[in-house]
Amino acid sequence: MDISVSSGVLSFFGRTLYDRGPDAVCLNWTASSFALRFFGDRLEMDATALADTFPGEGDSLPWLAVLTDGQKEPARLIAMEKGRKTYLLFSSRQPQEHTLRVVKRSENSKGRVCLHKLTLSGEPRAYAPPETRIKLEFVGDSITCGFGNAMEADAPAFTTALEDGLAAYPAVAAELLGAQYQSVCISGIPLCNPSDPKYRLLLPDMPETQLPPLSMETQYAYADRYHQEIMGMTDGFTPWDFARFKPDAVVVNLGTNDAFRMSVAGGGLSEELHFQKRYTAFLHTLRRCNGPAPVLACTLGPMNYFLYNAIEKAVSLYQEETGDQRVFCMKFGAINSWGEGFGGLGHPNLKTHERMGRELADALRPWLATGGKP
């Protein structure tokens, strides 16, 4: 039997985008997923993989992990191929009952996936997703995505095969806290664009290549504006329904790419003040979208701390304006080059992500336990 994405049989997790035209659900964000329970001997997935290409890299295509019956280790990994294909998710000699979850372990801007339908040799069973007391949302850049975390430090180029979002610090912290989580993260994304709207970041070795302007403050309110823009839309982006996921904490790790832009383009104090102003505005956005309940954790690290003082000032100004005490700042410990080493292209590796997850869980635990200021 065929199971369409609009049948109500599937449960979706993370930010997803429904495309009414082909009746497909796009699961592009790191750790976005779908799940179902079934009795049968074969389950296949009909999905389209869209490649993304960044200068200096080849085509990036999605990697998926198939988790069975709540297991943490994938039963299988799927390296998707470009275009619309059919993928085997489960097979057995005799019909069996299982709960299966398919999770995107690579990131949004490095290959996207749209699910059309499943084909099941058997029948679906009632499935109630496990309830968790705590829900977390992570907003960030390549660090939050887990960019290059399974790569060697001397690897010449990024590959999605060695990006494991399910071992990035959000997954580690969520596991330690017994939480459900979703991530909104894109490699290279800054909090804000520069104060000069005409500025474009030029790549040092490829001056003819201009990256399109991209910032989290223009992406956050939407289900997947990045995907819709890549597909050619210029307005009318689908807003995210914040009632679908009400986090107890929103963890923001932004500023690393803003600092990189400043180091390349200059701007000095004026650009720092611009960043500080936009960070304060973004905190207002988070509250407007998520309500007064979640604690806002404003983090930075472990690659660069240049704008940490600006973040602290932005938080102080926000608190002066609102009286909101459910917000705090935190530095992740720097990458230990001797004890941990590096992942791909100077990013944190699996060891560093494990440590970051523990640091964050320890910082969040008292806020989540009290429901107020610890």
C-alpha positions as CSV (number, residue, x, y, z in Angstrom):
1,M,0.0,0.0,0.0
2,D,1.1,3.6,-0.7
3,I,1.2,6.0,2.2
4,S,1.1,9.7,1.2
5,V,2.7,12.4,3.2
6,S,-0.8,13.9,3.7
7,S,-2.4,10.7,4.8
8,G,-2.0,11.3,8.5
9,V,-0.1,8.1,9.0
10,L,3.3,9.7,9.3
11,S,4.5,11.8,12.3
12,F,6.8,14.6,11.4
13,F,9.5,16.2,13.7
14,G,11.5,19.4,13.3
15,R,10.7,22.2,10.9
16,T,9.2,20.7,7.7
17,L,7.7,22.4,4.7
18,Y,4.7,21.0,2.9
19,D,4.7,21.5,-0.9
20,R,1.0,21.1,-2.0
21,G,1.8,20.9,-5.7
22,P,3.6,17.5,-5.7
23,D,2.1,16.5,-2.3
24,A,5.6,16.3,-0.7
25,V,7.1,17.2,2.6
26,C,10.6,18.8,2.6
27,L,12.7,17.7,5.5
28,N,15.8,19.9,5.1
29,W,16.8,21.0,8.5
30,T,19.4,19.0,10.5
31,A,17.6,16.2,12.5
32,S,14.2,16.8,10.9
33,S,12.5,13.4,10.6
34,F,9.4,11.4,10.1
35,A,8.2,8.2,11.9
36,L,5.6,5.5,11.7
37,R,4.7,2.2,13.2
38,F,3.8,-0.7,10.9
39,F,3.4,-4.5,10.5
40,G,5.0,-5.8,7.4
41,D,8.0,-7.2,5.6
42,R,9.1,-4.3,3.3
43,L,9.0,-0.5,3.4
44,E,10.3,1.8,0.7
45,M,10.6,5.6,0.4
46,D,9.9,7.6,-2.7
47,A,11.8,10.9,-2.3
48,T,13.6,13.6,-4.3
49,A,17.1,14.7,-3.4
50,L,18.2,18.2,-4.5
51,A,22.0,18.9,-4.7
52,D,23.6,22.0,-3.4
53,T,27.0,23.2,-4.6
54,F,29.2,25.6,-2.8
55,P,32.3,27.1,-4.5
56,G,35.3,24.8,-4.0
57,E,33.1,21.7,-3.3
58,G,31.4,19.1,-5.4
59,D,27.6,18.5,-5.3
60,S,26.4,18.0,-1.7
61,L,23.5,15.5,-1.3
62,P,21.6,14.5,1.8
63,W,22.4,11.6,4.1
64,L,19.6,10.0,6.1
65,A,19.7,7.7,9.2
66,V,17.1,5.0,9.7
67,L,16.4,4.3,13.4
68,T,14.4,1.3,14.5
69,D,12.3,0.9,17.7
70,G,13.9,3.8,19.5
71,Q,17.5,2.6,19.0
72,K,20.2,5.3,19.0
73,E,22.5,3.7,16.5
74,P,21.1,3.7,12.9
75,A,19.9,0.4,11.4
76,R,21.1,1.8,8.1
77,L,22.4,5.0,6.5
78,I,21.2,6.3,3.2
79,A,23.3,8.3,0.8
80,M,20.8,9.9,-1.4
81,E,21.2,10.3,-5.2
82,K,20.2,13.3,-7.2
83,G,16.7,13.4,-8.4
84,R,13.6,11.3,-7.6
85,K,14.4,7.8,-6.5
86,T,13.1,4.9,-4.4
87,Y,15.0,3.8,-1.3
88,L,14.6,0.7,0.9
89,L,14.0,1.5,4.5
90,F,13.2,-1.9,5.9
91,S,12.9,-5.5,4.8
92,S,12.6,-8.9,6.5
93,R,11.7,-12.5,5.5
94,Q,8.6,-12.5,7.7
95,P,6.2,-9.6,8.6
96,Q,7.3,-7.9,11.7
97,E,6.0,-4.9,13.8
98,H,8.4,-2.0,14.2
99,T,8.5,1.7,14.8
100,L,10.8,3.3,12.3
101,R,12.2,6.9,12.2
102,V,14.0,8.4,9.3
103,V,16.2,11.4,10.3
104,K,18.1,13.8,8.1
105,R,21.7,13.9,9.5
106,S,23.1,16.4,7.0
107,E,22.2,20.1,6.9
108,N,19.9,22.3,5.0
109,S,22.3,24.1,2.7
110,K,24.2,20.9,1.8
111,G,21.6,18.9,0.0
112,R,17.8,18.9,0.4
113,V,15.2,16.1,0.5
114,C,11.5,16.1,-0.3
115,L,9.4,13.0,0.7
116,H,6.6,12.0,-1.7
117,K,5.3,8.8,-0.3
118,L,6.1,5.4,1.4
119,T,5.2,2.0,0.0
120,L,4.5,-0.6,2.6
121,S,4.1,-4.4,2.2
122,G,1.9,-4.7,5.2
123,E,-0.3,-2.3,7.2
124,P,0.4,0.7,9.4
125,R,-0.3,0.6,13.1
126,A,-1.3,3.3,15.5
127,Y,1.7,5.3,16.6
128,A,1.9,7.8,19.5
129,P,5.2,9.7,19.5
130,P,6.8,9.5,22.9
131,E,6.1,12.4,25.1
132,T,9.1,14.3,26.5
133,R,8.9,16.8,29.3
134,I,11.5,19.1,27.8
135,K,11.7,20.6,24.3
136,L,14.7,22.5,22.9
137,E,15.3,24.6,19.8
138,F,18.7,25.3,18.5
139,V,19.4,28.3,16.2
140,G,22.9,28.5,14.7
141,D,25.4,28.1,11.9
142,S,27.8,25.4,10.8
143,I,28.7,24.6,14.4
144,T,25.1,23.7,15.3
145,C,24.8,21.7,12.1
146,G,27.8,19.5,13.0
147,F,29.7,20.7,9.9
148,G,32.7,18.4,9.3
149,N,32.5,16.9,12.8
150,A,33.4,13.4,11.5
151,M,36.1,14.7,9.1
152,E,39.9,14.6,9.7
153,A,41.5,18.0,10.3
154,D,43.5,17.8,7.1
155,A,40.6,16.9,4.9
156,P,40.7,19.0,1.7
157,A,37.0,19.5,1.2
158,F,33.7,19.1,2.9
159,T,31.4,16.1,2.3
160,T,28.0,15.3,3.7
161,A,29.1,11.7,4.3
162,L,31.2,13.0,7.2
163,E,28.7,15.5,8.7
164,D,26.7,13.8,11.5
165,G,24.1,16.1,12.8
166,L,22.9,13.4,15.1
167,A,26.2,13.6,17.0
168,A,26.4,17.4,17.1
169,Y,26.1,19.2,20.4
170,P,22.3,19.8,20.1
171,A,21.8,16.0,20.0
172,V,24.2,15.4,22.9
173,A,22.6,18.0,25.1
174,A,19.1,16.8,24.3
175,E,20.0,13.2,25.1
176,L,21.5,14.3,28.5
177,L,18.3,16.3,29.3
178,G,15.9,13.7,28.0
179,A,14.6,16.3,25.6
180,Q,13.0,16.5,22.1
181,Y,14.7,19.0,19.9
182,Q,14.8,20.7,16.6
183,S,17.5,22.7,14.8
184,V,17.4,25.7,12.6
185,C,20.9,26.1,11.3
186,I,22.8,26.8,8.0
187,S,26.5,26.7,7.5
188,G,28.0,30.2,7.0
189,I,24.9,32.1,8.2
190,P,25.4,35.2,10.3
191,L,22.9,36.7,12.7
192,C,22.6,39.7,10.5
193,N,23.7,41.2,7.2
194,P,26.2,44.2,7.4
195,S,25.0,47.7,7.8
196,D,25.8,48.5,4.2
197,P,23.0,46.7,2.1
198,K,25.2,46.7,-1.0
199,Y,28.1,44.8,0.7
200,R,28.8,41.3,-0.7
201,L,31.3,38.9,0.9
202,L,33.9,37.9,-1.7
203,L,35.7,34.6,-1.4
204,P,39.5,35.2,-1.3
205,D,40.4,32.6,-3.9
206,M,37.3,33.1,-6.0
207,P,36.7,36.9,-6.3
208,E,34.3,36.3,-9.2
209,T,32.0,34.4,-6.8
210,Q,29.6,36.4,-4.8
211,L,27.6,34.7,-2.1
212,P,23.9,35.7,-1.8
213,P,23.0,37.7,1.3
214,L,21.8,35.4,4.0
215,S,21.0,36.0,7.7
216,M,19.2,34.2,10.5
217,E,17.1,37.2,11.4
218,T,15.5,37.0,7.9
219,Q,15.1,33.2,8.0
220,Y,13.9,32.4,11.5
221,A,10.2,33.2,11.2
222,Y,9.7,30.8,8.2
223,A,9.3,27.1,7.8
224,D,12.1,26.9,5.2
225,R,12.7,30.2,3.4
226,Y,16.2,29.0,2.4
227,H,14.7,26.2,0.3
228,Q,12.0,28.3,-1.2
229,E,14.5,31.0,-2.3
230,I,16.8,28.4,-3.8
231,M,13.7,27.1,-5.7
232,G,13.1,30.5,-7.1
233,M,10.6,32.2,-4.8
234,T,11.2,35.9,-4.0
235,D,8.2,36.5,-1.6
236,G,5.3,34.8,0.0
237,F,7.5,32.4,2.0
238,T,5.7,29.9,4.2
239,P,5.7,31.1,7.8
240,W,6.5,28.6,10.5
241,D,3.6,27.6,12.7
242,F,5.2,28.2,16.2
243,A,2.2,26.4,17.8
244,R,3.6,23.1,16.4
245,F,6.7,23.1,18.7
246,K,6.8,25.1,21.9
247,P,10.3,24.9,23.3
248,D,11.3,25.2,26.9
249,A,14.6,26.7,25.8
250,V,15.9,28.4,22.6
251,V,19.7,28.1,22.3
252,V,21.2,30.6,19.9
253,N,24.8,30.1,18.8
254,L,25.4,33.0,16.2
255,G,28.1,35.5,15.7
256,T,31.0,33.4,14.4
257,N,30.2,34.3,10.8
258,D,29.5,37.9,11.6
259,A,32.9,38.1,13.1
260,F,34.5,36.4,10.1
261,R,32.8,39.0,7.8
262,M,34.1,41.8,10.0
263,S,37.6,40.4,9.9
264,V,37.5,40.3,6.1
265,A,35.6,43.5,5.4
266,G,36.5,45.7,8.4
267,G,34.0,48.2,9.7
268,G,35.4,48.3,13.1
269,L,33.3,49.6,16.0
270,S,30.4,50.6,13.8
271,E,29.8,47.1,12.6
272,E,30.1,45.7,16.2
273,L,27.4,48.2,17.3
274,H,25.3,47.2,14.3
275,F,25.6,43.5,15.3
276,Q,24.7,44.4,18.9
277,K,21.6,46.3,17.8
278,R,20.4,43.5,15.5
279,Y,21.1,40.9,18.2
280,T,18.8,42.8,20.6
281,A,16.2,42.9,17.9
282,F,16.5,39.2,17.3
283,L,15.9,38.5,21.0
284,H,12.6,40.4,20.7
285,T,11.8,38.3,17.6
286,L,12.4,35.1,19.6
287,R,10.1,36.2,22.3
288,R,7.4,37.4,19.9
289,C,7.5,34.0,18.1
290,N,7.8,31.7,21.1
291,G,6.1,33.6,23.9
292,P,7.4,34.3,27.4
293,A,8.0,30.7,28.6
294,P,11.3,29.5,27.1
295,V,14.6,30.5,28.5
296,L,16.8,32.1,25.9
297,A,20.4,30.8,26.0
298,C,22.8,33.2,24.1
299,T,25.9,31.2,23.4
300,L,29.1,31.6,21.4
301,G,32.0,29.3,20.5
302,P,34.0,27.2,20.3
303,M,35.7,28.7,17.2
304,N,35.6,32.4,17.8
305,Y,34.6,34.7,20.7
306,F,35.2,38.2,19.1
307,L,31.6,39.3,19.4
308,Y,30.9,37.8,22.9
309,N,31.1,41.2,24.6
310,A,28.7,42.6,22.1
311,I,26.3,39.7,22.8
312,E,26.4,40.4,26.5
313,K,25.7,44.1,25.9
314,A,22.8,43.2,23.5
315,V,21.3,40.9,26.2
316,S,21.7,43.6,28.8
317,L,19.9,46.1,26.6
318,Y,17.2,43.7,25.9
319,Q,16.6,43.1,29.6
320,E,16.6,46.8,30.3
321,E,13.9,47.2,27.6
322,T,11.7,44.3,28.7
323,G,12.6,43.3,32.2
324,D,12.9,39.7,30.9
325,Q,15.1,37.7,33.2
326,R,14.7,34.3,31.3
327,V,17.8,34.9,29.2
328,F,21.5,34.2,29.9
329,C,24.9,34.2,28.1
330,M,27.3,31.4,27.9
331,K,30.7,30.7,26.3
332,F,31.4,27.2,25.1
333,G,34.9,26.1,26.0
334,A,37.4,26.6,23.1
335,I,38.5,23.7,21.0
336,N,41.3,21.9,22.8
337,S,43.7,21.4,19.9
338,W,45.8,18.9,21.9
339,G,43.2,16.9,23.7
340,E,40.4,17.0,21.1
341,G,41.9,18.1,17.8
342,F,39.9,19.6,15.0
343,G,37.2,18.4,12.6
344,G,37.0,19.5,9.0
345,L,38.1,23.0,8.0
346,G,38.8,24.1,11.6
347,H,35.4,23.1,12.9
348,P,34.8,21.1,16.1
349,N,35.0,17.4,15.8
350,L,32.9,14.7,17.5
351,K,35.0,14.9,20.7
352,T,34.4,18.6,21.0
353,H,30.7,18.3,20.2
354,E,30.4,15.7,23.0
355,R,32.0,18.1,25.5
356,M,29.9,21.1,24.2
357,G,26.7,19.1,24.7
358,R,27.7,18.4,28.3
359,E,28.5,22.0,29.0
360,L,25.2,23.2,27.6
361,A,23.2,20.5,29.4
362,D,24.8,21.6,32.7
363,A,24.0,25.3,32.0
364,L,20.4,24.6,31.0
365,R,19.5,22.1,33.7
366,P,18.9,24.6,36.6
367,W,16.8,26.8,34.3
368,L,14.7,23.9,33.2
369,A,14.3,22.5,36.7
370,T,13.0,25.7,38.2
371,G,11.0,27.1,35.3
372,G,12.5,30.5,36.3
373,K,15.8,32.1,37.0
374,P,18.1,29.7,38.8
